[in-house]
Every structure is written in C-alpha cells, then in structure tokens.
Amino acid sequence: MRDLSSHLQHAVTESHEILRSLGELDQQMRRAADALEQCFASGHKLLVCGNGGSAADAAHFATEFVVRLVRDRPPYPAICLTSDAGLLTAAGNDYGFEEVFARQVAAFGQPGDVLVCLTTSGNSRNLQRAVEEAKVRGVITIAFLGRDGGEMINTSDIELAVRGESTARLQEAHMLLLHVLCHVTEERLAAK
C-alpha cells in the first residue's frame, strides 16, 4: 500500500504528462473558441452535458458563461442539460436514460447553437444521442473526450481528445481546457 506522498507524487507526475500534451490540441481549441464566439455574438446559446463528474464539470462550464470567469460582463446564454432533476428523471423514465440529453437538445437546440459534451470514455449512449440530435437540428457539436475517444470519436464537429487512462486526470485536463475556452471567449466578446 502506497502512502499519501507516493499517491500525490504519482498524481502530479501523471497530471503533468497529460497537461503537457494539451498543446497538441491548439487547432481544435481555436476551432472551439471560434464556434463559441460566433454562437454568443450571434445571439445563440450553449448547451452542455456530461455524466457523473463530467455532469458537474458541465454545470461549472455553463455557470462560468452565465455569471463570469475573469471579468464582469454581460451574461451569455448557457444551459447545463444535467441540472434539472425532474426533467432528467421524467425523460429517463418515459424514454430511457439514453434519451435524457437528446430530448433536451430537441427542445432547446436551434441552428447556430453549440452543444458541448464531456466524456472521459466516449462510450456514453446518452451523449452519443445528444450529438445525433444536435446534428439533425443544425447545432454545432464539440466533444471533450478521453482515452481513445471511444464510440464518439469522429462524430462531432470539433473534438478535443485528451489521451490518458485516469478518469480523474482526464477530468482535470478537460476543466483546464474549458477554463481556457471561457477566458478566450470572454476576451474576444469584450473586444467587439
């Protein structure tokens, strides 16, 4: 059994390796930032979803846009599709868990909106269905993926695939990327 110090050192080393690799996502990050800037500048909205820890990260990301990350500024319309327990449980009960996000995309998604899906495995059927529904509705899709991208690889308009095996480290990397996107979007929109 390792002691706390060895666990901490292992986590730091693993995190450092993953974070160093994020520079390889520069082009995809530029495309994601362009999509978010265009979305908000043209009066459209952001929809965000994920499961488990990624659901919490989805709520965090949406909150940063509605409230603020760095500077005081007008709110941007961002909806976390994981936040309404009544809606999630009704959709899950009536249509099955794989439809809980697709149903909301069908209700709220319009051409010009952006859907961000967060998944460390890429194998969540409810996220796959959300992307499928978004495409039908002309909603731009951005997927934050982990590992090898799973079944969601090559299904979204923009994919930010973080390579690694630890779910915790992948979620930490996703949050770093989400904060950068929010910061850049705030700066770009403030300059308009």
VEXNUVO-496032 format. One line per 8 residues: number of its first residue (from 1); for each residue x, y negated, z negated of N, C-alpha, C. Coordinates in nm, 4 decimals. Layout:
# VEXNUVO-496032
NUM = X/Y/Z/X/Y/Z/X/Y/Z; ...
This chain:
# VEXNUVO-496032
1 = 0.0839/0.1175/0.0000/0.0000/0.0000/0.0000/0.0892/-0.1248/0.0000; 0.0625/-0.2136/0.0930/0.1412/-0.3367/0.1007/0.0923/-0.4370/-0.0026; 0.1839/-0.5201/-0.0502/0.1429/-0.6247/-0.1437/0.0941/-0.7473/-0.0664; 0.0418/-0.8431/-0.1376/-0.0141/-0.9625/-0.0752/0.0879/-1.0329/0.0145; 0.2103/-1.0437/-0.0285/0.3128/-1.1129/0.0505/0.3331/-1.0468/0.1862; 0.3364/-0.9120/0.1886/0.3551/-0.8456/0.3182/0.2333/-0.8612/0.4077; 0.1121/-0.8591/0.3486/-0.0094/-0.8839/0.4279/-0.0062/-1.0248/0.4877; 0.0328/-1.1196/0.4042/0.0382/-1.2584/0.4508/0.1413/-1.2737/0.5614
9 = 0.2588/-1.2192/0.5430/0.3636/-1.2308/0.6446/0.3206/-1.1641/0.7751; 0.2566/-1.0475/0.7640/0.2087/-0.9775/0.8834/0.1044/-1.0631/0.9572; 0.0114/-1.1222/0.8823/-0.0932/-1.2061/0.9434/-0.0324/-1.3288/1.0102; 0.0642/-1.3903/0.9454/0.1294/-1.5088/1.0019/0.2038/-1.4720/1.1299; 0.2772/-1.3627/1.1278/0.3511/-1.3191/1.2468/0.2561/-1.2877/1.3615; 0.1507/-1.2128/1.3317/0.0522/-1.1762/1.4333/-0.0164/-1.3010/1.4900; -0.0529/-1.3918/1.4019/-0.1177/-1.5161/1.4439/-0.0241/-1.5999/1.5309; 0.0996/-1.6090/1.4914/0.1988/-1.6866/1.5669/0.2118/-1.6332/1.7096
17 = 0.2184/-1.5023/1.7237/0.2312/-1.4415/1.8568/0.1096/-1.4731/1.9441; -0.0099/-1.4620/1.8863/-0.1315/-1.4900/1.9631/-0.1394/-1.6380/1.9982; -0.1122/-1.7240/1.9026/-0.1213/-1.8679/1.9288/-0.0206/-1.9128/2.0350; 0.0990/-1.8536/2.0347/0.1976/-1.8877/2.1385/0.1471/-1.8513/2.2774; 0.0653/-1.7480/2.2883/0.0160/-1.7034/2.4185/-0.0962/-1.7921/2.4734; -0.1530/-1.8789/2.3909/-0.2673/-1.9592/2.4343/-0.2317/-2.0598/2.5439; -0.1042/-2.0953/2.5545/-0.0609/-2.1848/2.6617/-0.0901/-2.1287/2.7996; -0.1004/-1.9963/2.8083/-0.1319/-1.9318/2.9363/-0.2751/-1.9614/2.9816
25 = -0.3564/-2.0158/2.8924/-0.4964/-2.0451/2.9247/-0.5179/-2.1902/2.9679; -0.4101/-2.2593/2.9996/-0.4184/-2.4018/3.0330/-0.5193/-2.4306/3.1446; -0.5124/-2.3576/3.2527/-0.6041/-2.3826/3.3655/-0.7487/-2.3566/3.3277; -0.7733/-2.2462/3.2561/-0.9090/-2.2151/3.2140/-0.9600/-2.3195/3.1153; -0.8726/-2.3670/3.0283/-0.9121/-2.4716/2.9324/-0.9471/-2.6013/3.0059; -0.8706/-2.6348/3.1092/-0.9029/-2.7543/3.1891/-1.0408/-2.7402/3.2527; -1.0688/-2.6229/3.3078/-1.1995/-2.5993/3.3699/-1.3119/-2.6064/3.2668; -1.2890/-2.5511/3.1485/-1.3896/-2.5564/3.0425/-1.4130/-2.6998/2.9967
33 = -1.3047/-2.7766/2.9808/-1.3183/-2.9169/2.9404/-1.3934/-2.9969/3.0466; -1.3623/-2.9711/3.1735/-1.4337/-3.0393/3.2826/-1.5828/-3.0057/3.2779; -1.6157/-2.8796/3.2546/-1.7558/-2.8373/3.2506/-1.8303/-2.9036/3.1353; -1.7676/-2.9099/3.0180/-1.8319/-2.9737/2.9028/-1.8473/-3.1236/2.9241; -1.7446/-3.1876/2.9772/-1.7533/-3.3310/3.0044/-1.8668/-3.3605/3.1021; -1.8717/-3.2857/3.2108/-1.9766/-3.3050/3.3112/-2.1146/-3.2792/3.2524; -2.1258/-3.1754/3.1724/-2.2524/-3.1387/3.1088/-2.3064/-3.2554/3.0260; -2.2270/-3.3051/2.9339/-2.2740/-3.4112/2.8451/-2.2876/-3.5453/2.9176
41 = -2.1953/-3.5748/3.0088/-2.2010/-3.7027/3.0813/-2.3251/-3.7122/3.1690; -2.3761/-3.5985/3.2128/-2.4937/-3.5997/3.2999/-2.6243/-3.5738/3.2239; -2.6179/-3.5771/3.0903/-2.7384/-3.5648/3.0102/-2.7875/-3.4231/2.9873; -2.7000/-3.3259/3.0086/-2.7385/-3.1866/2.9870/-2.6946/-3.1406/2.8487; -2.7177/-3.0144/2.8181/-2.6899/-2.9641/2.6840/-2.6004/-2.8402/2.6856; -2.5473/-2.8146/2.5680/-2.4613/-2.6995/2.5435/-2.5385/-2.5983/2.4612; -2.5357/-2.4718/2.5029/-2.5914/-2.3602/2.4275/-2.4744/-2.2717/2.3861; -2.4745/-2.2245/2.2616/-2.3614/-2.1456/2.2115/-2.4137/-2.0236/2.1360
49 = -2.3480/-1.9074/2.1559/-2.3899/-1.7881/2.0825/-2.2738/-1.6922/2.0606; -2.2926/-1.6044/1.9635/-2.1965/-1.5006/1.9291/-2.2575/-1.4142/1.8212; -2.1929/-1.3064/1.7854/-2.2402/-1.2155/1.6811/-2.1440/-1.2167/1.5631; -2.1965/-1.1968/1.4433/-2.1130/-1.1860/1.3242/-2.0302/-1.3113/1.3005; -1.8986/-1.2923/1.2861/-1.8095/-1.4066/1.2648/-1.8137/-1.5034/1.3820; -1.8328/-1.4499/1.5014/-1.8434/-1.5360/1.6200/-1.9729/-1.6161/1.6183; -2.0770/-1.5657/1.5510/-2.2001/-1.6434/1.5336/-2.1728/-1.7653/1.4456; -2.0943/-1.7437/1.3402/-2.0564/-1.8553/1.2534/-1.9702/-1.9561/1.3305
57 = -1.8805/-1.9065/1.4144/-1.7977/-1.9953/1.4969/-1.8836/-2.0713/1.5979; -1.9875/-2.0068/1.6503/-2.0792/-2.0731/1.7434/-2.1496/-2.1886/1.6736; -2.1957/-2.1649/1.5509/-2.2612/-2.2710/1.4741/-2.1644/-2.3852/1.4474; -2.0419/-2.3520/1.4132/-1.9383/-2.4526/1.3869/-1.9148/-2.5391/1.5118; -1.9006/-2.4741/1.6272/-1.8740/-2.5456/1.7524/-1.9897/-2.6395/1.7871; -2.1119/-2.5912/1.7785/-2.2279/-2.6748/1.8086/-2.2343/-2.7938/1.7127; -2.2053/-2.7692/1.5864/-2.2081/-2.8759/1.4860/-2.1079/-2.9861/1.5181; -1.9893/-2.9479/1.5636/-1.8867/-3.0481/1.5964/-1.9365/-3.1445/1.7032
65 = -2.0164/-3.0963/1.7984/-2.0673/-3.1835/1.9039/-2.1839/-3.2691/1.8560; -2.2719/-3.2129/1.7744/-2.3866/-3.2886/1.7271/-2.3433/-3.3936/1.6246; -2.2466/-3.3607/1.5406/-2.2024/-3.4542/1.4367/-2.0780/-3.5296/1.4859; -1.9625/-3.4681/1.4741/-1.8371/-3.5239/1.5255/-1.7220/-3.4352/1.4842; -1.6128/-3.4468/1.5585/-1.4914/-3.3758/1.5210/-1.3891/-3.4753/1.4679; -1.3509/-3.5728/1.5520/-1.2452/-3.6661/1.5149/-1.2988/-3.8068/1.4925; -1.3754/-3.8561/1.5874/-1.4157/-3.9968/1.5808/-1.5667/-4.0090/1.5710; -1.6091/-4.1210/1.5163/-1.7511/-4.1492/1.5119/-1.7960/-4.1829/1.6528
73 = -1.9022/-4.1208/1.6980/-1.9507/-4.1387/1.8341/-2.0939/-4.0883/1.8421; -2.1614/-4.1128/1.9535/-2.2983/-4.0624/1.9657/-2.2996/-3.9090/1.9608; -2.4099/-3.8516/1.9154/-2.4189/-3.7055/1.9144/-2.4383/-3.6510/2.0551; -2.3876/-3.5308/2.0777/-2.4066/-3.4626/2.2053/-2.4986/-3.3434/2.1807; -2.5900/-3.3147/2.2734/-2.6867/-3.2071/2.2515/-2.6236/-3.0687/2.2627; -2.6134/-3.0027/2.1491/-2.5573/-2.8678/2.1415/-2.6483/-2.7846/2.0520; -2.6877/-2.6691/2.1017/-2.7779/-2.5806/2.0285/-2.7083/-2.4478/2.0034; -2.7026/-2.4089/1.8775/-2.6489/-2.2776/1.8416/-2.7635/-2.1781/1.8465
81 = -2.7547/-2.0792/1.9325/-2.8615/-1.9811/1.9516/-2.8667/-1.8756/1.8413; -2.7752/-1.8849/1.7441/-2.7730/-1.7877/1.6347/-2.8345/-1.8428/1.5066; -2.8810/-1.9663/1.5075/-2.9164/-2.0342/1.3832/-3.0599/-2.0185/1.3361; -3.1509/-1.9773/1.4216/-3.2917/-1.9688/1.3838/-3.3283/-1.8245/1.3520; -3.3335/-1.7918/1.2223/-3.3589/-1.6541/1.1792/-3.4952/-1.6053/1.2255; -3.5959/-1.6898/1.2205/-3.7291/-1.6492/1.2643/-3.7307/-1.6134/1.4112; -3.6694/-1.6976/1.4923/-3.6640/-1.6738/1.6364/-3.5848/-1.5464/1.6675; -3.4696/-1.5308/1.6033/-3.3867/-1.4120/1.6277/-3.4594/-1.2831/1.5895
89 = -3.5248/-1.2851/1.4743/-3.5902/-1.1621/1.4309/-3.7156/-1.1331/1.5121; -3.7880/-1.2354/1.5532/-3.9060/-1.2132/1.6384/-3.8638/-1.1587/1.7741; -3.7624/-1.2197/1.8355/-3.7155/-1.1724/1.9664/-3.6584/-1.0313/1.9541; -3.5831/-1.0049/1.8478/-3.5280/-0.8715/1.8274/-3.6372/-0.7680/1.8076; -3.7388/-0.8032/1.7305/-3.8488/-0.7110/1.7043/-3.9326/-0.6856/1.8292; -3.9635/-0.7926/1.9022/-4.0545/-0.7806/2.0166/-3.9868/-0.7354/2.1455; -3.8582/-0.7736/2.1644/-3.7915/-0.7451/2.2919/-3.6643/-0.6630/2.2785; -3.6153/-0.6443/2.1574/-3.4903/-0.5712/2.1359/-3.3756/-0.6685/2.1127
97 = -3.2782/-0.6243/2.0333/-3.1672/-0.7128/1.9956/-3.0878/-0.7613/2.1168; -3.0826/-0.6807/2.2235/-3.0038/-0.7235/2.3397/-3.0653/-0.8448/2.4084; -3.1895/-0.8807/2.3765/-3.2573/-0.9943/2.4408/-3.2608/-1.1214/2.3557; -3.2057/-1.1189/2.2337/-3.2233/-1.2339/2.1443/-3.1643/-1.3639/2.1991; -3.0541/-1.3571/2.2732/-2.9955/-1.4788/2.3298/-3.0496/-1.5080/2.4693; -3.0710/-1.4045/2.5487/-3.1254/-1.4236/2.6840/-3.2616/-1.4915/2.6775; -3.3413/-1.4538/2.5796/-3.4740/-1.5138/2.5637/-3.4617/-1.6641/2.5383; -3.3652/-1.7030/2.4579/-3.3446/-1.8451/2.4286/-3.2860/-1.9191/2.5491
105 = -3.1972/-1.8541/2.6209/-3.1437/-1.9168/2.7428/-3.2575/-1.9403/2.8409; -3.3501/-1.8448/2.8513/-3.4655/-1.8608/2.9395/-3.5522/-1.9783/2.8938; -3.5630/-1.9981/2.7635/-3.6464/-2.1065/2.7100/-3.5805/-2.2435/2.7236; -3.4508/-2.2513/2.6983/-3.3837/-2.3813/2.6895/-3.2908/-2.4140/2.8054; -3.2405/-2.3138/2.8758/-3.1378/-2.3352/2.9773/-3.1920/-2.3958/3.1051; -3.1215/-2.4983/3.1524/-3.1558/-2.5654/3.2777/-3.0293/-2.5843/3.3603; -3.0443/-2.5968/3.4919/-2.9253/-2.6203/3.5745/-2.8469/-2.7410/3.5221; -2.7162/-2.7239/3.5127/-2.6303/-2.8304/3.4615/-2.5938/-2.8127/3.3160
113 = -2.6684/-2.7284/3.2433/-2.6324/-2.6965/3.1053/-2.5126/-2.6030/3.1055; -2.4524/-2.5850/2.9880/-2.3399/-2.4933/2.9714/-2.3739/-2.3950/2.8599; -2.3471/-2.2671/2.8843/-2.3596/-2.1635/2.7821/-2.2194/-2.1163/2.7457; -2.1870/-2.1202/2.6158/-2.0610/-2.0659/2.5650/-2.0929/-1.9417/2.4837; -2.0313/-1.8295/2.5215/-2.0457/-1.7025/2.4493/-1.9124/-1.6690/2.3839; -1.9182/-1.6322/2.2564/-1.7983/-1.5964/2.1812/-1.8034/-1.4483/2.1456; -1.7024/-1.3728/2.1859/-1.6966/-1.2303/2.1538/-1.5514/-1.1832/2.1528; -1.5144/-1.1125/2.0495/-1.3781/-1.0598/2.0447/-1.3679/-0.9266/2.1179
121 = -1.4813/-0.8594/2.1398/-1.4779/-0.7297/2.2084/-1.5187/-0.7401/2.3550; -1.6106/-0.8310/2.3857/-1.6636/-0.8408/2.5212/-1.7656/-0.7332/2.5530; -1.8069/-0.6584/2.4524/-1.8971/-0.5462/2.4759/-2.0361/-0.5647/2.4158; -2.0694/-0.6838/2.3744/-2.1994/-0.7083/2.3122/-2.3047/-0.7252/2.4206; -2.3986/-0.6341/2.4222/-2.5018/-0.6370/2.5273/-2.5862/-0.7646/2.5205; -2.6105/-0.8188/2.4003/-2.6913/-0.9411/2.3919/-2.6188/-1.0613/2.4540; -2.4887/-1.0632/2.4470/-2.4126/-1.1705/2.5114/-2.4072/-1.1502/2.6625; -2.3931/-1.0257/2.7046/-2.3962/-0.9954/2.8484/-2.5286/-1.0398/2.9084
129 = -2.6380/-1.0119/2.8395/-2.7705/-1.0516/2.8877/-2.7862/-1.2041/2.8894; -2.7278/-1.2725/2.7922/-2.7332/-1.4193/2.7906/-2.6649/-1.4759/2.9146; -2.5497/-1.4208/2.9497/-2.4772/-1.4663/3.0690/-2.5592/-1.4366/3.1945; -2.6169/-1.3183/3.2015/-2.7002/-1.2833/3.3177/-2.8173/-1.3815/3.3330; -2.8828/-1.4123/3.2231/-2.9965/-1.5056/3.2267/-2.9499/-1.6464/3.2629; -2.8360/-1.6863/3.2120/-2.7821/-1.8190/3.2429/-2.7566/-1.8333/3.3925; -2.7013/-1.7306/3.4526/-2.6730/-1.7355/3.5969/-2.8011/-1.7509/3.6770; -2.9085/-1.6825/3.6366/-3.0377/-1.6946/3.7048/-3.0876/-1.8391/3.6984
137 = -3.0573/-1.9087/3.5894/-3.1097/-2.0424/3.5655/-3.0143/-2.1541/3.6076; -2.9010/-2.1198/3.6671/-2.8068/-2.2235/3.7103/-2.7294/-2.2874/3.5970; -2.7160/-2.2151/3.4862/-2.6404/-2.2628/3.3702/-2.4956/-2.2162/3.3856; -2.4008/-2.3061/3.3648/-2.2580/-2.2725/3.3734/-2.2215/-2.1877/3.2516; -2.1454/-2.0818/3.2731/-2.1112/-1.9907/3.1645/-1.9614/-1.9932/3.1338; -1.9321/-2.0018/3.0041/-1.7945/-1.9966/2.9542/-1.7899/-1.8855/2.8499; -1.7012/-1.7882/2.8689/-1.6879/-1.6775/2.7742/-1.5519/-1.6844/2.7057; -1.5554/-1.6813/2.5736/-1.4348/-1.6661/2.4926/-1.4266/-1.5183/2.4590
145 = -1.3248/-1.4524/2.5103/-1.3128/-1.3073/2.4988/-1.1881/-1.2706/2.4195; -1.1816/-1.1436/2.3781/-1.0638/-1.0910/2.3105/-1.0244/-0.9588/2.3726; -0.9133/-0.9064/2.3250/-0.8622/-0.7773/2.3709/-0.8483/-0.7754/2.5235; -0.9155/-0.6818/2.5915/-0.9067/-0.6763/2.7382/-1.0291/-0.7410/2.8043; -1.1123/-0.8069/2.7261/-1.2316/-0.8722/2.7799/-1.3542/-0.7841/2.7804; -1.3337/-0.6552/2.7634/-1.4452/-0.5612/2.7579/-1.5317/-0.5662/2.8827; -1.6578/-0.5349/2.8655/-1.7511/-0.5308/2.9774/-1.7847/-0.6697/3.0316; -1.7509/-0.7737/2.9558/-1.7824/-0.9092/3.0011/-1.6734/-0.9702/3.0893
153 = -1.5614/-0.9010/3.1053/-1.4556/-0.9562/3.1896/-1.5090/-0.9755/3.3313; -1.4766/-1.0884/3.3902/-1.5174/-1.1238/3.5263/-1.6688/-1.1397/3.5436; -1.7383/-1.1805/3.4382/-1.8822/-1.2022/3.4500/-1.9218/-1.3486/3.4333; -1.8330/-1.4306/3.3773/-1.8651/-1.5708/3.3509/-1.7924/-1.6631/3.4481; -1.8415/-1.7847/3.4578/-1.7777/-1.8830/3.5464/-1.6366/-1.9162/3.5000; -1.6203/-1.9272/3.3684/-1.4897/-1.9595/3.3090/-1.4678/-1.8616/3.1953; -1.3491/-1.7998/3.1922/-1.3187/-1.7035/3.0871/-1.1886/-1.7389/3.0181; -1.1956/-1.7405/2.8860/-1.0786/-1.7647/2.8039/-1.0519/-1.6366/2.7257
161 = -0.9702/-1.5499/2.7830/-0.9424/-1.4187/2.7240/-0.8150/-1.4262/2.6415; -0.8299/-1.4085/2.5118/-0.7167/-1.4097/2.4192/-0.6753/-1.2649/2.3971; -0.5514/-1.2345/2.4248/-0.5024/-1.0968/2.4112/-0.4574/-1.0723/2.2680; -0.5026/-0.9636/2.2132/-0.4666/-0.9251/2.0771/-0.5623/-0.8177/2.0310; -0.5330/-0.7557/1.9186/-0.6153/-0.6463/1.8687/-0.6890/-0.6804/1.7395; -0.6410/-0.7757/1.6641/-0.7017/-0.8080/1.5354/-0.8197/-0.9033/1.5552; -0.9376/-0.8604/1.5133/-1.0567/-0.9448/1.5260/-1.0364/-1.0773/1.4542; -0.9788/-1.0735/1.3354/-0.9561/-1.1969/1.2590/-0.8653/-1.2935/1.3355
169 = -0.7542/-1.2439/1.3883/-0.6618/-1.3316/1.4623/-0.7266/-1.3849/1.5903; -0.8082/-1.3006/1.6574/-0.8765/-1.3456/1.7792/-0.9755/-1.4561/1.7478; -1.0500/-1.4414/1.6387/-1.1445/-1.5459/1.5999/-1.0723/-1.6751/1.5639; -0.9593/-1.6634/1.4980/-0.8811/-1.7828/1.4648/-0.8329/-1.8531/1.5918; -0.7898/-1.7760/1.6891/-0.7449/-1.8337/1.8163/-0.8621/-1.8978/1.8896; -0.9772/-1.8317/1.8908/-1.0958/-1.8906/1.9540/-1.1292/-2.0244/1.8894; -1.1222/-2.0316/1.7566/-1.1557/-2.1569/1.6883/-1.0569/-2.2676/1.7244; -0.9307/-2.2356/1.7375/-0.8332/-2.3356/1.7797/-0.8704/-2.3893/1.9180
177 = -0.9015/-2.2988/2.0099/-0.9403/-2.3406/2.1453/-1.0685/-2.4230/2.1431; -1.1645/-2.3834/2.0616/-1.2901/-2.4588/2.0510/-1.2658/-2.5996/1.9984; -1.1804/-2.6129/1.8978/-1.1486/-2.7457/1.8452/-1.0789/-2.8323/1.9506; -0.9879/-2.7728/2.0256/-0.9201/-2.8491/2.1318/-1.0217/-2.8957/2.2356; -1.1113/-2.8085/2.2762/-1.2133/-2.8470/2.3748/-1.3015/-2.9590/2.3234; -1.3418/-2.9499/2.1989/-1.4249/-3.0548/2.1412/-1.3496/-3.1869/2.1357; -1.2250/-3.1830/2.0911/-1.1430/-3.3045/2.0812/-1.1246/-3.3701/2.2182; -1.0898/-3.2906/2.3175/-1.0681/-3.3431/2.4519/-1.1984/-3.4008/2.5080
185 = -1.3096/-3.3314/2.4858/-1.4383/-3.3793/2.5358/-1.4748/-3.5113/2.4703; -1.4547/-3.5225/2.3402/-1.4803/-3.6498/2.2701/-1.3983/-3.7625/2.3320; -1.2690/-3.7382/2.3535/-1.1826/-3.8420/2.4085/-1.2246/-3.8824/2.5487; -1.2557/-3.7831/2.6325/-1.2951/-3.8126/2.7705/-1.4247/-3.8935/2.7755; -1.5229/-3.8542/2.6955/-1.6505/-3.9241/2.6986/-1.6405/-4.0634/2.6392; -1.5540/-4.0813/2.5385/-1.5341/-4.2143/2.4793/-1.4710/-4.3096/2.5801; -1.3918/-4.2547/2.6739/-1.3233/-4.3387/2.7729/-1.4172/-4.3831/2.8856; -1.5366/-4.3275/2.8939/-1.6307/-4.3627/3.0035/-1.7052/-4.4894/2.9734
